[in-house]
Amino acid sequence: MSRLAKKPIEIPASVEVKLQGSSVHVKGPKGSLVKEFPKGIAFSLQGNELSVSIDENALDLPLWGLYYAIVMSMVKGVSQGFQKKLSLVGVGYRANLKGDVLELALGFSHPSFVKIPSGIKVSVDKNIAILVEGCDAQQVGQFAANVRSIRPPEPYKGKGVRYENEIVRKKAGKTAKAK
């Protein structure tokens, strides 16, 4: 049972929350999100606090903290937003934006194209830094992971697409034998 989910969620003044049946609608300056929750989960809105409760007999008792964290993430996303920063490490590696498509030159014989989903804002700085922003944490993280999966950092030279503060442990290469 979650202890954290017993506390109410503070809703900032710039965020509007609506409860409709088993769905939660959250709207703020960064966008709006809607999430449908299963039966057994109840929400109550009192002033600027949203409480998450659960039917004690429901099988969803272990998921109480998860549902609390999802709603908390929705509130944070529409008020502050989420971002992931990627950097391209390698000679000739570069990124360009062409409309709603991210074009990546990552050492392959052809460029890779990634369609940017709606609700995500992507910006490229100096052709080697990619900033992914949005109000849905799952969507931002999944898009960044999809871009990274095209050319993940390799362990010998460290070339590839990596998160901004990611540490890539390098392996020792082959050494020449002395005769």
C-alpha positions in Angstrom: 0.0 0.0 0.0 1.3 3.4 -0.9 2.0 5.9 1.8 2.7 8.7 -0.6 -0.6 8.4 -2.3 -2.5 9.2 0.9 -1.4 12.8 0.7 -3.4 15.1 -1.6 -1.9 16.6 -4.8 -1.4 20.3 -4.7 -2.7 21.9 -7.9 -1.1 25.2 -8.9 -3.2 28.2 -9.7 -2.5 28.1 -13.4 -3.7 24.5 -13.7 -7.3 23.4 -14.2 -8.5 19.9 -13.3 -11.8 18.3 -14.3 -13.1 15.0 -13.2 -15.5 13.2 -15.5 -16.4 9.7 -14.4 -13.2 7.7 -14.3 -11.1 10.1 -16.4 -9.0 13.1 -15.3 -8.7 16.2 -17.5 -5.8 18.5 -16.7 -5.2 21.8 -18.5 -2.4 24.3 -18.0 -0.1 26.7 -19.7 2.0 24.0 -21.4 -1.0 22.0 -22.8 -3.7 19.6 -21.8 -3.8 15.9 -20.9 -6.6 13.4 -20.5 -6.1 10.0 -18.8 -8.7 7.2 -18.3 -8.3 5.2 -15.1 -9.8 1.8 -14.3 -12.7 1.2 -11.9 -11.8 1.1 -8.2 -9.9 4.4 -8.4 -11.7 7.5 -7.1 -10.7 11.1 -7.3 -12.0 14.0 -5.2 -11.3 17.6 -5.9 -11.5 20.0 -2.9 -10.3 23.5 -3.6 -6.8 23.3 -5.0 -6.1 19.7 -3.7 -6.8 16.5 -5.6 -7.0 13.3 -3.6 -6.6 9.8 -5.0 -8.4 7.0 -3.2 -8.9 3.3 -3.9 -11.5 0.7 -3.1 -9.8 -1.5 -0.4 -11.3 -4.6 -1.9 -10.1 -3.9 -5.4 -7.2 -5.7 -7.0 -5.7 -2.4 -7.9 -4.4 -1.8 -4.3 -0.7 -2.4 -5.3 -1.2 0.1 -8.2 -2.5 3.0 -6.0 0.9 4.7 -5.9 1.3 4.3 -9.7 -2.0 6.1 -10.3 -1.0 8.8 -7.9 2.3 9.3 -9.7 0.6 9.4 -13.1 -1.8 12.2 -12.0 1.1 14.0 -10.3 3.1 13.8 -13.5 0.1 15.1 -15.5 -0.1 18.2 -13.2 3.6 18.8 -13.4 3.7 18.4 -17.1 1.0 20.9 -17.9 2.4 23.5 -15.5 6.2 23.1 -15.9 6.7 20.6 -18.8 9.2 17.9 -19.3 12.4 17.9 -21.4 15.1 15.5 -22.5 18.4 16.7 -24.0 20.3 14.5 -26.5 23.8 15.1 -27.9 25.4 13.6 -31.0 29.0 12.5 -30.5 30.9 11.5 -33.6 32.6 13.1 -36.6 30.0 14.1 -39.2 27.0 13.3 -36.9 24.4 16.1 -37.2 20.7 16.7 -36.9 18.3 19.0 -38.8 14.6 19.9 -38.5 12.5 19.8 -41.7 9.0 20.6 -40.7 7.7 17.8 -38.4 10.5 15.5 -39.3 13.9 15.2 -37.6 16.7 14.3 -40.0 19.7 12.6 -38.5 23.1 11.9 -40.2 24.6 9.3 -38.0 27.3 7.7 -40.1 25.0 5.4 -42.1 25.0 5.5 -45.9 21.7 7.3 -45.7 20.1 9.8 -43.4 17.6 8.6 -40.8 14.2 10.4 -40.5 12.1 10.4 -37.4 8.6 11.9 -37.5 7.9 14.2 -34.5 4.5 13.3 -32.9 2.0 16.0 -32.0 2.4 17.4 -28.5 6.2 17.3 -28.7 8.4 20.2 -29.5 11.9 19.5 -30.8 14.7 22.0 -31.3 18.2 21.5 -32.7 21.1 23.6 -31.5 24.4 23.7 -33.5 23.4 20.6 -35.4 24.6 18.3 -32.5 22.3 19.0 -29.6 18.6 18.0 -29.7 16.1 19.3 -27.1 12.8 17.4 -26.8 10.0 19.2 -24.8 6.4 18.4 -24.0 3.8 18.1 -21.3 3.5 14.3 -21.4 6.5 12.7 -19.7 5.9 9.3 -21.3 5.7 10.7 -24.8 8.8 12.9 -24.3 10.8 10.0 -22.9 9.7 7.6 -25.6 10.6 9.9 -28.4 14.0 10.6 -27.0 14.5 6.8 -26.6 13.5 6.2 -30.2 16.0 8.8 -31.4 18.7 7.3 -29.2 18.0 3.8 -30.4 18.9 4.7 -34.0 22.6 4.9 -33.0 23.2 4.2 -29.3 26.7 5.0 -27.9 29.2 2.3 -28.7 31.6 1.2 -25.9 34.9 1.6 -27.8 35.0 5.2 -29.0 31.7 6.5 -27.4 30.2 7.6 -30.7 26.5 7.8 -31.0 23.4 9.5 -29.7 23.4 9.9 -25.9 21.5 11.7 -23.2 23.1 15.0 -22.0 24.6 13.7 -18.8 24.9 10.0 -19.8 28.2 8.4 -18.9 29.4 5.8 -21.4 31.9 3.4 -20.0 34.5 2.7 -22.6 36.1 -0.7 -23.1 39.8 -1.2 -23.7 40.6 -1.9 -27.3 42.9 -4.6 -28.6 46.6 -4.1 -27.7 49.4 -5.0 -30.1 51.6 -7.9 -29.0 55.3 -7.1 -28.5 57.6 -9.6 -30.2 
